[in-house]
Amino acid sequence: MIVIDREKCIGCGLCVKDCPANKLKVEDGKAVYTPECIQCGHCVAVCPRAAVSIPEYDMDDVEEYDADTFTVDPDNLLHSLKFRRSIRNYQDRHIEEEKLEKILEAGRYAPTAKNSQSTRFIVLEKELGTFRDLLWEQVPDLADKMKETAPHYAMLFKFMYRRRKKNPEDDPLFFNAPTCVLIAADNPLDGGLAAAGMEHMAVAEGAGVLYSGYIQRIIEASPALKEWLGIPDTAVACFMLLGYPAVTYRRTAPRKTADVERR
Ligand SMILES: Cc1cc2nc3c(=O)[nH]c(=O)nc-3n(C[C@H](O)[C@H](O)[C@H](O)COP(=O)(O)O)c2cc1C
């Protein structure tokens, strides 16, 4: 449902032009909405008079944007993208609450297919220890089950399990990260885009993340873990470790040349 304030609307038609679903038209000098749309909010964002609202959302959340004064330095942004590293060594301290909120906010504002906004973020902090123990407990059985379908992972997980058994301080899955965030999404790209935004926000806050494909695989193979997490039927798009790096990188890591075809 889109609501247009007829007092404020000047019938400029900017919302009509920008509506991806063609659900708006100008009639008698005022914008008019025909249900139903995906509530992408472009009509809210583009209106020069703030005449459009979507009651389903918290409209106090909407921020004004001044294209003349707001800038992102492209070189700085590229530096940040290049200096970002996967973190496998964490300081023993939690991310401050307001920083964590910003990181989650970056995930919330990621685009989603059909604007579904159905991505879920499960932050593990207080219960991380319980979850970690539960996951490690499952590893030997899951590794056995993977012998046929994924023998490489079966061997790897067994090796990791033995390593941790020998020294519980040496955790080759969780790397003693103080926080983990699971991103659940039926569309994997929705979750991936949220994760990327969150990672870059984390870097801007002086923190860092590791996407753990291993943990993601273990959770996906374990109905008990999915049940514990409250996502029995939703796919895990990303399992992210999050915290302050206990390692300082001095330069970028090299990369292959990009496989780009321009036609
Ligand atoms: C989807 C995905 C899953 C990953 N899973 C793991 C993992 O399970 N364990 C790990 O140590 N690193 C994992 N990584 C990190 C990659 O190994 C890392 O991105 C790559 O080596 C490049 O290093 P950089 O991120 O520091 O540039 C994963 C990365 C991605 C994007």
The ligand as an SDF file (V2000), in Angstrom:
LIG
                    3D

 31 33  0  0  0  0  0  0  0  0999 V2000
   31.6030  -17.9310    0.4220 C   0  0  0  0  0  0  0  0  0  0  0  0
   32.9460  -17.9670    1.1450 C   0  0  0  0  0  0  0  0  0  0  0  0
   33.1970  -18.9980    2.0270 C   0  0  0  0  0  0  0  0  0  0  0  0
   34.4140  -19.0440    2.7140 C   0  0  0  0  0  0  0  0  0  0  0  0
   34.6320  -20.0360    3.6220 N   0  0  0  0  0  0  0  0  0  0  0  0
   35.7700  -20.0430    4.3480 C   0  0  0  0  0  0  0  0  0  0  0  0
   35.9860  -21.0320    5.3660 C   0  0  0  0  0  0  0  0  0  0  0  0
   35.1260  -21.8780    5.6290 O   0  0  0  0  0  0  0  0  0  0  0  0
   37.1460  -20.9980    6.0720 N   0  0  0  0  0  0  0  0  0  0  0  0
   38.1030  -20.0680    5.8160 C   0  0  0  0  0  0  0  0  0  0  0  0
   39.1340  -20.0800    6.5000 O   0  0  0  0  0  0  0  0  0  0  0  0
   37.9290  -19.1110    4.8620 N   0  0  0  0  0  0  0  0  0  0  0  0
   36.7840  -19.0640    4.1320 C   0  0  0  0  0  0  0  0  0  0  0  0
   36.5780  -18.0830    3.1830 N   0  0  0  0  0  0  0  0  0  0  0  0
   37.5800  -17.0430    2.9780 C   0  0  0  0  0  0  0  0  0  0  0  0
   38.3720  -17.2000    1.6770 C   0  0  0  0  0  0  0  0  0  0  0  0
   39.2820  -18.2580    1.8260 O   0  0  0  0  0  0  0  0  0  0  0  0
   39.0760  -15.8580    1.4040 C   0  0  0  0  0  0  0  0  0  0  0  0
   38.1130  -14.9220    1.0220 O   0  0  0  0  0  0  0  0  0  0  0  0
   40.1370  -15.9320    0.3240 C   0  0  0  0  0  0  0  0  0  0  0  0
   41.1730  -16.7800    0.7120 O   0  0  0  0  0  0  0  0  0  0  0  0
   40.7500  -14.5620    0.0160 C   0  0  0  0  0  0  0  0  0  0  0  0
   41.2570  -13.9540    1.1790 O   0  0  0  0  0  0  0  0  0  0  0  0
   40.7240  -12.5070    1.6150 P   0  0  0  0  0  0  0  0  0  0  0  0
   39.2550  -12.6330    1.8940 O   0  0  0  0  0  0  0  0  0  0  0  0
   41.4940  -12.1360    2.8400 O   0  0  0  0  0  0  0  0  0  0  0  0
   40.9540  -11.5750    0.4840 O   0  0  0  0  0  0  0  0  0  0  0  0
   35.3880  -18.0280    2.4850 C   0  0  0  0  0  0  0  0  0  0  0  0
   35.0920  -16.9890    1.5990 C   0  0  0  0  0  0  0  0  0  0  0  0
   33.8770  -16.9510    0.9370 C   0  0  0  0  0  0  0  0  0  0  0  0
   33.5930  -15.7990    0.0110 C   0  0  0  0  0  0  0  0  0  0  0  0
  1  2  1  0
  2  3  1  0
  2 30  2  0
  3  4  2  0
  4  5  1  0
  4 28  1  0
  5  6  2  0
  6  7  1  0
  6 13  1  0
  7  8  2  0
  7  9  1  0
  9 10  1  0
 10 11  2  0
 10 12  1  0
 12 13  2  0
 13 14  1  0
 14 15  1  0
 14 28  1  0
 15 16  1  0
 16 17  1  0
 16 18  1  0
 18 19  1  0
 18 20  1  0
 20 21  1  0
 20 22  1  0
 22 23  1  0
 23 24  1  0
 24 25  2  0
 24 26  1  0
 24 27  1  0
 28 29  2  0
 29 30  1  0
 30 31  1  0
M  END
$$$$
